[in-house]
């Protein structure tokens, strides 16, 4: 059968994700000004659907942010932490440190609890710090799914701890929201930040914060740290006019709208289960090929794994990446710090893929590894002349 759409690639990197044909097609819409009521109605529905995934839209709100997930993280930190606030951050990977770097750059008072890359959060240590420091702190902030290693941090336990000490909770749910249920509101966190192009399986270029309306109200009257990234001002504009303050990309919103419809059809628990089946297939296949995972199973998410690289003369990550890319599969390098600097690469199962795609990848991986070994093997010596 002749392919009519764009070439399909299986992206095993942790976003942007492989998208469905329908999501890609949703990018092709009539040119429209983002101030038109037709577009504003679609944007309002996207916001409502995002909020409904996390809780009660009467209590919480979704605020789009044009840009990367990191842009939305910065917007959330500078908008939801009051100027006299103080944050306790948890650092057990690259993305936990990114939160700290944003706070440091923006002049947000903070303390960091460091566990080490790819190390699990120790709840007793967090409790001890909160007991000593909660009087001066206002917020606890951490990454839910640390995609530098595949570590899934204990969201519910940490939220309960923060509530004991009257701290608000801000969570980086970049690569978990849309696959793992996360509640925002009275029975959950106060705010989360995520992106359209990961577990929601839409396009890059649009991220968002979902926050309680009360958390936005608490920061009113303080001096804004940013003009463009002020979430309270953005929320006010959206509520008053239905429009974002600055230019919003209608094509990307259209693709996200389509992706949210697909999520509704599939179901949030079912999407998480699809990812879980894909991960089970992936882990079994990697084991058969002799690979080891960086994390213990009890700390491992079912969205991404970090894989120890072979320490063999025939192995080269870039060569393996390029060979798999030519076959339609994209793999992702590891972070140097993950696992104490142990060489690794990462494989994610998020996106519009399933266990059949993973089986095809494993077959391609096996063939590429065999080819690398064969080309590195010494040539047989020439027979002696008689």
C-alpha positions as CSV (number, residue, x, y, z in Angstrom):
1,X,0.0,0.0,0.0
2,X,1.3,3.4,-0.9
3,X,1.9,5.8,2.0
4,X,0.1,9.1,1.6
5,X,1.0,10.8,4.9
6,X,4.3,11.8,6.4
7,X,6.8,9.0,7.2
8,X,6.0,7.4,10.5
9,X,8.9,7.2,13.0
10,X,8.8,5.4,16.3
11,X,10.2,8.0,18.7
12,X,11.6,6.3,21.8
13,X,12.9,9.6,23.2
14,X,11.0,11.2,26.1
15,X,9.2,13.7,23.9
16,X,8.4,15.0,21.5
17,X,6.3,11.9,21.1
18,X,5.1,9.9,18.1
19,X,1.7,11.3,17.2
20,X,-1.3,9.8,15.4
21,X,-2.2,10.6,11.8
22,X,-5.2,12.5,13.1
23,X,-3.2,14.7,15.4
24,X,-0.8,15.5,12.5
25,X,-3.7,16.3,10.2
26,X,-5.2,18.6,12.8
27,X,-2.2,21.0,12.2
28,X,-3.7,21.7,8.7
29,X,-6.5,24.2,9.4
30,X,-7.6,27.4,7.7
31,X,-5.5,30.4,8.6
32,X,-7.2,32.1,11.6
33,X,-6.4,35.0,13.9
34,X,-6.1,33.7,17.5
35,X,-8.4,36.6,18.6
36,X,-11.4,35.2,16.7
37,X,-14.3,33.8,18.7
38,X,-14.1,30.5,16.8
39,X,-10.5,29.9,18.0
40,X,-11.2,31.2,21.5
41,X,-14.0,28.6,21.8
42,X,-11.5,25.8,20.9
43,X,-8.9,27.2,23.3
44,X,-11.5,27.3,26.1
45,X,-12.4,23.7,25.5
46,X,-8.8,22.6,25.6
47,X,-8.4,24.4,28.9
48,X,-11.5,22.7,30.3
49,X,-10.4,19.3,29.1
50,X,-6.9,19.7,30.7
51,X,-8.5,20.8,34.0
52,X,-10.9,17.9,34.0
53,X,-8.0,15.5,33.7
54,X,-6.7,16.8,37.0
55,X,-9.8,17.6,39.0
56,X,-12.7,20.0,39.3
57,X,-12.7,22.9,36.7
58,X,-14.7,24.9,39.2
59,X,-11.8,24.7,41.6
60,X,-8.8,24.5,39.3
61,X,-7.8,26.1,36.0
62,X,-5.4,25.3,33.1
63,X,-3.3,28.1,31.8
64,X,-1.5,27.5,28.4
65,X,2.1,28.7,28.0
66,X,3.5,29.1,24.6
67,X,6.9,27.5,24.5
68,X,8.7,24.5,26.0
69,X,7.9,22.7,29.2
70,X,10.8,24.6,30.8
71,X,9.2,27.9,29.9
72,X,6.0,26.8,31.7
73,X,8.0,25.7,34.8
74,X,9.6,29.1,35.0
75,X,6.2,30.7,34.6
76,X,4.8,28.6,37.4
77,X,7.7,29.2,39.8
78,X,7.8,33.0,39.4
79,X,3.9,33.3,39.4
80,X,2.9,30.9,42.1
81,X,5.7,31.5,44.6
82,X,5.1,34.9,46.3
83,X,8.0,37.3,46.6
84,X,8.3,36.5,50.3
85,X,7.9,32.7,49.7
86,X,10.5,30.0,50.1
87,X,10.6,26.7,48.3
88,X,12.1,23.3,49.4
89,X,13.2,21.4,46.3
90,X,14.0,17.7,45.9
91,X,17.0,16.9,43.7
92,X,17.5,13.3,42.5
93,X,18.2,14.0,38.9
94,X,18.8,16.5,36.1
95,X,15.3,17.9,36.0
96,X,15.1,18.4,39.8
97,X,18.2,20.5,39.4
98,X,16.6,22.4,36.6
99,X,13.9,23.6,39.0
100,X,16.6,24.8,41.4
101,X,18.5,26.6,38.6
102,X,15.3,28.4,37.6
103,X,14.7,29.5,41.2
104,X,18.3,30.6,41.6
105,X,18.2,32.6,38.4
106,X,14.9,34.3,39.3
107,X,15.9,35.1,42.9
108,X,13.4,32.7,44.6
109,X,14.5,31.8,48.1
110,X,14.9,28.1,48.4
111,X,16.5,25.1,50.1
112,X,17.5,21.9,48.3
113,X,17.5,18.3,49.6
114,X,20.0,16.4,47.5
115,X,19.7,12.6,47.1
116,X,22.0,12.1,44.2
117,X,21.3,11.2,40.6
118,X,19.1,8.2,40.1
119,X,18.7,7.8,43.8
120,X,15.3,7.3,45.4
121,X,13.7,10.0,47.5
122,X,14.1,9.2,51.2
123,X,10.9,10.2,52.9
124,X,12.4,10.2,56.4
125,X,15.0,12.8,55.2
126,X,12.3,15.0,53.7
127,X,10.3,14.8,56.9
128,X,13.3,15.8,59.0
129,X,14.0,18.8,56.8
130,X,10.4,19.9,56.8
131,X,10.3,19.6,60.6
132,X,13.3,21.9,60.8
133,X,12.5,24.3,58.0
134,X,8.7,24.3,57.5
135,X,8.2,27.5,59.5
136,X,10.3,29.4,56.9
137,X,9.1,27.5,53.8
138,X,5.9,28.0,51.8
139,X,6.2,25.4,49.1
140,X,7.5,21.9,48.3
141,X,8.5,21.4,44.6
142,X,9.8,18.3,42.9
143,X,9.7,16.2,39.7
144,X,7.2,13.4,39.6
145,X,8.9,11.4,36.8
146,X,12.6,12.1,36.6
147,X,13.3,11.4,33.0
148,X,17.0,11.5,33.4
149,X,16.8,8.1,34.9
150,X,13.2,6.8,34.7
151,X,12.8,7.3,38.5
152,X,9.1,7.7,39.6
153,X,9.1,9.8,42.8
154,X,6.4,9.1,45.4
155,X,3.9,11.9,44.6
156,X,1.2,11.0,47.1
157,X,3.5,10.4,50.0
158,X,5.3,13.7,49.4
159,X,2.1,15.5,49.1
160,X,0.8,14.2,52.4
161,X,4.0,15.2,54.1
162,X,3.8,18.7,52.7
163,X,0.2,19.0,53.9
164,X,1.3,18.1,57.4
165,X,3.5,21.1,57.5
166,X,1.0,23.4,55.6
167,X,3.2,23.7,52.5
168,X,1.8,24.1,49.0
169,X,2.9,21.5,46.5
170,X,4.1,22.3,43.0
171,X,5.0,19.3,40.8
172,X,6.8,19.0,37.5
173,X,4.6,16.4,35.8
174,X,6.2,16.9,32.4
175,X,6.4,13.3,31.4
176,X,3.8,11.7,33.6
177,X,0.6,13.8,33.2
178,X,-1.7,12.1,30.7
179,X,-0.5,8.6,31.6
180,X,-0.5,8.6,35.5
181,X,-3.5,10.2,37.3
182,X,-2.5,13.3,39.2
183,X,-5.0,15.3,41.2
184,X,-4.9,19.1,41.6
185,X,-7.0,20.7,44.3
186,X,-8.0,20.0,47.8
187,X,-7.2,16.3,47.6
188,X,-4.0,16.7,45.6
189,X,-1.2,19.1,44.7
190,X,-1.7,22.8,44.3
191,X,-0.2,23.0,40.9
192,X,1.4,20.9,38.2
193,X,3.2,21.8,35.0
194,X,3.3,19.7,31.9
195,X,3.6,19.8,28.1
196,X,1.4,18.9,25.1
197,X,4.1,16.8,23.4
198,X,4.7,14.0,25.9
199,X,2.0,11.7,27.4
200,X,-0.8,13.8,25.9
201,X,0.7,12.8,22.5
202,X,0.3,16.2,20.8
203,X,2.8,18.7,19.3
204,X,5.7,20.6,20.8
205,X,5.4,24.3,21.3
206,X,2.7,24.5,23.9
207,X,2.9,23.7,27.6
208,X,0.6,24.6,30.5
209,X,0.2,24.9,34.2
210,X,-2.8,23.5,36.1
211,X,-3.3,25.3,39.4
212,X,-6.0,25.9,42.0
213,X,-7.7,29.2,41.6
214,X,-6.8,30.0,45.3
215,X,-3.1,29.5,44.6
216,X,-3.3,32.1,41.9
217,X,-5.2,34.5,44.1
218,X,-2.6,34.1,46.9
219,X,0.1,35.7,44.7
220,X,-2.0,38.7,43.7
221,X,-0.7,42.1,44.8
222,X,3.0,41.0,44.8
223,X,5.4,42.4,42.4
224,X,5.5,40.2,39.2
225,X,8.9,38.7,38.4
226,X,8.1,38.6,34.7
227,X,5.9,40.5,32.3
228,X,5.4,37.8,29.7
229,X,5.3,34.8,32.0
230,X,2.9,36.1,34.6
231,X,0.3,33.3,35.0
232,X,-2.1,35.4,37.1
233,X,-2.2,38.0,34.4
234,X,-2.7,35.3,31.8
235,X,-5.5,33.8,33.7
236,X,-7.3,37.1,34.1
237,X,-7.0,37.8,30.4
238,X,-8.4,34.3,29.5
239,X,-11.3,34.7,31.9
240,X,-12.1,38.2,30.7
241,X,-11.8,37.8,27.0
242,X,-11.1,34.1,26.2
243,X,-7.9,35.2,24.6
244,X,-4.2,34.8,25.6
245,X,-2.3,38.0,26.2
246,X,0.1,37.3,23.4
247,X,0.1,35.4,20.1
248,X,-1.0,31.8,20.5
249,X,-0.4,29.2,17.8
250,X,-3.8,28.0,16.5
251,X,-2.3,25.0,14.7
252,X,-0.7,23.6,17.8
253,X,-3.8,24.2,19.9
254,X,-5.8,22.4,17.2
255,X,-3.5,19.4,17.4
256,X,-3.7,19.4,21.2
257,X,-7.5,19.5,21.0
258,X,-7.5,16.5,18.7
259,X,-5.0,14.7,21.0
260,X,-7.3,15.3,24.0
261,X,-10.2,13.9,22.1
262,X,-8.1,10.8,21.4
263,X,-7.2,10.5,25.1
264,X,-10.9,10.7,26.1
265,X,-11.7,7.8,23.7
266,X,-8.8,5.7,24.9
267,X,-9.2,6.6,28.6
268,X,-6.5,7.7,31.0
269,X,-6.2,4.3,32.8
270,X,-6.1,2.5,29.5
271,X,-3.3,4.8,28.2
272,X,-1.3,4.1,31.3
273,X,-1.9,0.4,30.8
274,X,-0.8,0.6,27.2
275,X,2.4,2.2,28.2
276,X,2.9,-0.5,30.9
277,X,2.5,-3.3,28.4
278,X,4.9,-1.6,26.0
279,X,7.4,-1.3,28.9
280,X,7.0,-4.9,29.9
281,X,7.7,-5.9,26.3
282,X,10.7,-3.6,26.2
283,X,12.3,-4.8,29.4
284,X,11.9,-8.5,28.5
285,X,13.5,-7.9,25.1
286,X,16.4,-5.9,26.5
287,X,17.1,-8.6,29.1
288,X,17.2,-11.2,26.4
289,X,19.7,-9.1,24.5
290,X,21.9,-8.9,27.6
291,X,21.2,-5.3,28.6
292,X,20.8,-4.1,32.3
293,X,18.6,-1.3,33.5
294,X,20.0,1.5,35.6
295,X,17.3,1.4,38.3
296,X,15.9,-1.3,40.5
297,X,12.4,-2.4,39.4
298,X,10.7,-0.9,42.5
299,X,11.8,2.6,41.6
300,X,11.3,2.2,37.8
301,X,8.5,4.0,36.0
302,X,6.6,2.3,33.1
303,X,7.2,5.3,30.9
304,X,11.1,5.4,30.5
305,X,14.1,3.3,31.3
306,X,17.7,4.1,31.4
307,X,19.8,1.3,30.0
308,X,23.5,0.6,30.9
309,X,25.6,0.7,27.8
310,X,27.8,-2.2,26.9
311,X,31.5,-1.7,27.7
312,X,32.7,-3.5,24.7
313,X,35.1,-2.4,21.9
314,X,32.4,-2.9,19.3
315,X,29.8,-0.6,20.9
316,X,29.3,3.0,20.0
317,X,26.1,4.8,20.9
318,X,26.2,7.3,18.0
319,X,26.7,4.4,15.5
320,X,23.8,2.5,17.1
321,X,21.6,5.6,17.0
322,X,22.2,6.3,13.4
323,X,21.6,2.7,12.3
324,X,18.3,2.6,14.2
325,X,17.3,6.0,12.9
326,X,17.7,4.7,9.3
327,X,15.3,2.0,10.2
328,X,12.7,4.4,11.6
329,X,13.5,4.2,15.4
330,X,14.9,7.1,17.5
331,X,16.7,6.4,20.7
332,X,18.0,8.9,23.2
333,X,21.4,9.4,24.9
334,X,21.7,9.2,28.7
335,X,22.6,12.0,31.0
336,X,26.2,11.9,32.1
337,X,25.3,12.3,35.8
338,X,22.7,9.6,36.0
339,X,23.9,6.5,37.7
340,X,27.0,8.1,39.1
341,X,28.3,8.8,35.6
342,X,27.8,5.3,34.3
343,X,27.3,5.3,30.5
344,X,23.7,4.8,29.6
345,X,21.0,5.6,27.1
346,X,17.3,6.1,27.5
347,X,14.2,4.5,25.9
348,X,10.7,5.8,26.4
349,X,7.4,4.2,25.5
350,X,5.2,7.4,25.6
351,X,3.4,8.5,22.5
352,X,1.2,6.8,19.9
353,X,3.0,3.5,19.9
354,X,2.3,0.1,21.4
355,X,3.9,-3.2,22.2
356,X,4.0,-4.2,18.5
357,X,6.2,-1.2,17.8
358,X,8.4,-2.2,20.6
359,X,8.7,-5.7,19.3
360,X,9.7,-4.3,15.9
361,X,12.3,-2.0,17.6
362,X,13.8,-5.0,19.5
363,X,14.2,-6.9,16.3
364,X,15.9,-3.9,14.7
365,X,18.1,-3.4,17.8
366,X,19.2,-7.1,17.7
367,X,20.1,-6.8,14.0
368,X,22.0,-3.6,14.5
369,X,24.0,-5.0,17.5
370,X,24.9,-8.1,15.5
371,X,26.1,-5.9,12.6
372,X,28.2,-3.8,14.9
373,X,29.8,-6.9,16.5
374,X,30.5,-8.5,13.1
375,X,32.2,-5.4,11.7
376,X,34.4,-5.1,14.8
377,X,35.4,-8.7,14.8
378,X,39.0,-9.4,13.6
379,X,39.2,-10.8,10.2
380,X,40.1,-14.5,9.9
381,X,43.9,-14.9,9.0
382,X,44.7,-15.7,5.4
383,X,45.5,-19.4,4.9
384,X,49.2,-20.1,4.6
385,X,50.6,-20.8,1.2
386,X,51.9,-24.3,0.6
